[in-house]
Amino acid sequence: MEEKKESREEKLNRLSAIYGEVHILDFNDGVIGYVKKPSRAVLGQFLNRIQSDPVSAAELLVQNCLIKDEYDPIILKDDGYLLGASKQLQSLVVVKDAELKKN
């Protein structure tokens, strides 16, 4: 008996139920990975490394955001994919504008 292949939407819904906010990292050549938002701890480590070792920082961010067994391994092996993924993952963290007001 043939097992029905899970659609992207179904997979996204299933993973979102487990990990919360999940996104599809979709490269223009068909390589994909499912990712979750970075935790505050990972974000802190990333920001700590970004100036001194940007590739290590990118690797840390990508490794911690990719959902295990739900991505193409080339994303971690090839620097072009790794850096492209890191750039997109950084956009998941939206810094809110605020201002201080005097009473």
N, C-alpha and C positions, 0 to 999 in steps of 0.2 A: 504494500500500500504506500502511495506517495504522500510524503508530508508536505503540507502547504508552506511555501516560503513566506516568511514574515516581510511585509512591506516596510519601507522606511518609516512611514507614519505609525504603524503598529509597534515597530521597534522603539521609536522615539517615545511613544506613550508608555510602553513597558518599562523602559529605562528611567523615565521621568518619575514613575511611581516609586522607584527604588532610590534614585539619587536626587530628586528634586528637579531643579532647572537643568535640562539637558539640551545640547545643540548638536547639529551635524556640521562637522568640519569637512567641507566639500571642496577638493582641489579641482582645477579645471581639466585635469586629465583622468578624472574618474576615481582617484584615490579618496577614500573617506574615512572618517573616524567620528565616533560619538564622544562628546566631551561634557564635563560638568564644570561649574564655576569653581575657581580656586578657593580654598579655605583661607581664612585670615592668616593662619600660620604660614602657609605656602606663599601667600602674597608678600608677607614680611620678609621671608627668606629670599624671594625673587628680587624685591626692591633693594635688599642688602647687597646682592651680588651684581646687579645690573651694570653698575659703573665699572667695577673691577674685572668682571669676567662675563660679558654678555652672552656668550654661547652656553656657558654653564648655567646661567640664569634661565635662558630659554629652555634648556633641557630639563631643568627642575620644574618649570611651569608646565611644560607639555606632558612630562611623565606623570605629574600629579593630577592633571585634568583629563587625560585620556581614560576612558572606561575600559577596564581589563577585558580582553578578548573581543572588543567591539571597535577595533581600528586596524588599518593596514600597517604592518610592522615597518614598512619603509618610512613612515612618518618619523620614527625615532632613529633610523639608520642613515638617512640622507639629510645633509645640512640644509638643503633648500626647502625640503618639507618641514623640517624642524623649525627653522626660522620663520617660515610662512605661518605655521601653526601658532607659534609664540605670538606673532604680531596680532593674529586674530583673537587669541585668548585674552590678550591684554585689553581688548575692547569690551570684554564681558564685565569688567569692573568699571562701573560708571561713577566717577567722582562728582558728587553733588556740590553745586555752588551754594555758598553761604556767606553771610556778612555779619560782623559784630555791630551791634547798635548800643549806643549809650542810653541810659535811662533818662 
